[in-house]
Amino acid sequence: MSKDKLWGGRFTQPTDKFVEEFTASIDFDKRLYHQDIRGSIAHARMLGKQGIITLSDVEQIVHGLQQILQQIEAGEFDFSISLEDIHMNIEARLSTAIGEAGKRLHTGRSRNDQVALDIRLYLRDEIVGISTYLDLLIDALLNQAEGNLDVIMPGFTHLQTAQPILFSHHMMAYVEMFRRDKARLEDCLKRVNVLPLGAGALAGTTFPIDREYVAEQLDFPTVTRNSLDAVSDRDFALEFLADAAILMMHLSRFSEELILWSTSSFRFIDLSDGFCTGSSIMPQKKNPDVPELVRGKTGRVYGNLMALLTTMKSLPLAYNKDMQEDKEPLFDTIDTVKGSLKIFADMIREMRVNGDSMRRAASLGFSTATDVADYLVRKGLPFRDAHEAVGKAVGYCVENGMDITELSLAEWQLFSAKIESDIFACITVEASVNARNVIGGTARVAVEHEIQRAREGK
């Protein structure tokens, strides 16, 4: 008989050594130790409250679990592959330490609802931590926006110069993205924050447990309402992974821009040396390794989402061993997102902006052509006619190797008689930026308003 297994009563032969190693999860789920012990203490206290086990047993169990927690955190706990997972490792040690009382802890629960609880507790804590890192990044972006309100840069569509904008406006675009990421995580937390303990293996339990009491102890506002769903649900983990994939997509887009902006062709920004590396052969190189790695790690997070979706897509109710594969992609995503956000916040905080280079670039590529069209519309010309006239003017400039800011009044009037000398005040990049004073626009006053709103959390 498999006497070393807590479930070994049914078996007459020991588990094959390789099967034991293949099926064990302790190498990665041991990070759930704190949540497992916290959940077990709450469960034990409920069992005592309900008279299912004695208060003396409860006292011994709680003390024993607290001792195990101290041992793990001191690095004095030896995890065993033969005990498969974090739950069995802790329960076996508890039974060894306190005897019969430890064997009563698992009354009224299963590893199926136990692991569902542990993951929810763990993910709940990690979502709060990730939200804190998002706040740090948002704060760094707001600092850059506030500190560079006079910097004008080219705005792009199709990676072609489109219209001049404030650099601060560009930073605020990412503030919007990351605030949405935070809101998604906060919403996801509602579905994470539900107590599954009490579902048992799949059908509930015959013992008179008090699930609401456990929920109160563990700060869960509600409990699951179907035992089958409770042990087989990983929607909350999938939702988190989907939210994390979107968040990493935002970081990757930002990374791409930082990589471009730091090249000698753009010279828009300088990343601190602490976030770059050199070349083993080219002494002049300063490589933006941090944004490149974040861009690369984004694919890894996408893969984790697809991995768990694929694992779950054909599983019948209720729990299946396949679901053990939920933890590694979840843990890896959490670690990747937290690391990426932390390093990004520090990098953006130290980033230096080359305003002169941005201003020069904003003046190229006919970036104020739309302002000329708007000028003609205000003079009474239909927009489509104005668009055509300015298009011809741009064509003329291309043929003659000049920019629209270099056209004389006489040349302007070749394309529309409505153009007068006041045209020149409309085609500077400063005029173009400040003319867009609408909610969400790039005018300085509009951007300042949005910075203030973000600071106030509106």
Secondary structure, DSSP 4 states (H G I P E B T S, - for coil): --TTSTTGGG-SSPPPHHHHHHH--HHHHGGGHHHHHHHHHHHHHHHHHTTSS-HHHHHHHHHHHHHHHHHHHTT-----GGG-SHHHHHHHHHHHHHTHHHHTTTTT--HHHHHHHHHHHHHHHHHHHHHHHHHHHHHHHHHHHHHTTT-EEEEEETTEEEEEEEHHHHHHHHHHHHHHHHHHHHHHHHHHSEE-TT-TTTT--SS---HHHHHHHTT-SEE-S-HHHHHH--HHHHHHHHHHHHHHHHHHHHHHHHHHHTSTTT--EE--GGG-B--SS-TT--B-HHHHHHHHHHHHHHHHHHHHHHHHTTPPSS--GGGGGGHHHHHHHHHHHHHHHHHHHHHHHH-EE-HHHHHHHHTSTTTTHHHHHHHHHHTT--HHHHHHHHHHHHHHHHHHT--GGG--HHHHTTT-TT--GGGGGTSSHHHHHHT--STT-SSHHHHHHHHHHHHTT-
